[in-house]
C-alpha cells in the first residue's frame, strides 16, 4: 500500500514540475520573424535547424541548391538565417523559408545569401 502512495505522490510532483516548466517555456517563433540557427541534421529534402530557446525549425534543402551544379550547399553545423513562414500552428513544426536566406559554412568559413 505504501508503494502506491509513493507512486501517486511522484505523479503529483511531476505534474507540478510540468506546469512550472510550461510557465517558463521559451517564446515560440513568430511568422514573419527572421531567425538564426544552426543546422543539426539534413534529410533528403529537409534540413533541421536548432533555433535556440524557440526550439527547432525545418527548411527545404532546395533553398540551398546551387543552380549550376545542382549540389545542396548546406552542411551540418552551418549557421543560417531565414524567415519563419509557419510557427507550427499549421504543420506542427516551425518552418523557415528564403529568399534572402543567409548561410555561413561551418567547414569552409564562407557566407552565402540567396536571392
Secondary structure, DSSP 8 states (H G I E B T S, - for coil): -HHHHHHHHHHHHHHHHHHHHHHT------TT-EEEEEEEEE-SSEEEEE-GGG-EEEEEGGGGB-TTT--B---TT-EEEEEEEEESTTTSSEEEEEEEEEEE-TTT--EEE--
